[in-house]
Amino acid sequence: MKKAVAMLLAICMAVGLAGCGGGSEPGAGGGEGTTIEHPSSIVICASNSGNIWYSCAVKISELLMKEFPDMSVTVIEGGGDANIDVVNLGTDAQLGFTSSTSLVPAFAGENENVKDCSNVKALMSVQMSYAQTAVLASSDIHTFADLAGKRVAAGTYGQVAMYTMNALLEGHGMSEADLAGGAYQIVSPSEYPDQFSDGHLDACHINGNLPMATLVQIDSTDPIRLLQPTDEALEHILEKYPSFYTVDVPANQYAGQPDPMKLLAYDGMLIANGDLPGEFLARVVELIAESGEEMFNRGSWEQCGTFVTQDNTAPEVYDLLKSKGSVE
C-alpha cells in the first residue's frame, strides 16, 4: 500500500512540474511529440527601422511566434558593433543583427569598438549588404581617387558604413584625411537626400540592399551612379579583410548607372546570447533557412554558414549546419 501511494505521489509531482515549466513547446520544432526548451520572451536588436536588418528581424519575430505561440518577441533598433555588446550581455536583447565585418574581427579580438563578445554565438548569415558609394551622375567624380578634397559622408562613427568606406579608401591608397576638411561629413544616411539637394555633399557611402531606398530617393530627382572600385583595391581588401567578398551587380540599378559593376559586399548575421538553449538556437536557424523569404538572401543552407565555425557557435547549431552542408 505504501509503495502504491509513493508511486502515485511521484506521478503527481512529475505532472505538476511539467505543467509549471512554461519553457517548452510540445510539438514545436521537429514534429509531433518533440519538445524544445525556449525562453518565454525574446528581444531582437536590429538597425534603424528603415533598414533591411529591421525588416528581417520583424520577419524572424513572426516566424518565432508562429513556431512558439507562448513566446513573445520584440524588435528594437540598434547598430552593428553595439549589437554585439548588447547581445553579449543578454539583458536588453538576446538575439541581434550585426555584420560579418564587425563580428569576424570581434571574435579575433581586433574590433576595438566591441567591448566583449565572449558570450556571443554566431548563428547564420541572413542578408547580403552591398557597399555603395554614390555620386550624382552629373558630377566630375568618376573614381575613388576623385574623392580627394571632396565632401564625403559615410554615416556616423561606429556604423558599418564608415568601416566599409575606410577599407575602400585604403584599397585605393587613400584615407579619411584625404577628404575635404580631412574628415568625413558626419551625416545620418536618412539625411543624404536633403544634403545632396542642398548642395552640401559630393558623395555618400551606404551599405544595404540594392537598390537602396535612400539612394533611390536621391536618384528620383537627380540621377546617381555608383563608383566602381578598382580590381587592385578589391584584391587588397579581400586579402586584408576576410569578412568581405565581391558580387557582380547588373546594370541600371540606378538611373545614372548604365553598366554592370563588381561591388564589395558583406553579410548581415544573426547572433545570439550564449545562455540561450542550443536546441532552440538550432531551430531558429532552421526556421529562417527553410522559410523561403526573399529578404533572407544569404539565409539558404548553401550560404548561411559562410562565417560560422565550430568555435564561434553553439554545438547544436554547428551540427545542424554541418548536416546541411553549410559548413565544412
MOFEN-V839412 format. One record per helix or strand of 2 or more residues. SS is the DSSP state (h for helix, s for strand). FROM is the first residue (numbers start at 0). TO is the last residue. If there is no record, write none. Layout:
# MOFEN-V839412
ss=SS from=FROM to=TO
ss=SS from=FROM to=TO
This chain:
# MOFEN-V839412
ss=h from=1 to=19
ss=s from=23 to=25
ss=s from=34 to=36
ss=s from=40 to=44
ss=h from=51 to=66
ss=s from=71 to=75
ss=h from=79 to=88
ss=s from=94 to=98
ss=h from=99 to=106
ss=s from=119 to=135
ss=h from=143 to=146
ss=s from=151 to=152
ss=h from=159 to=170
ss=h from=175 to=177
ss=h from=179 to=181
ss=h from=188 to=196
ss=s from=202 to=207
ss=h from=212 to=218
ss=s from=223 to=225
ss=h from=230 to=239
ss=s from=244 to=248
ss=s from=260 to=272
ss=h from=277 to=288
ss=h from=314 to=322
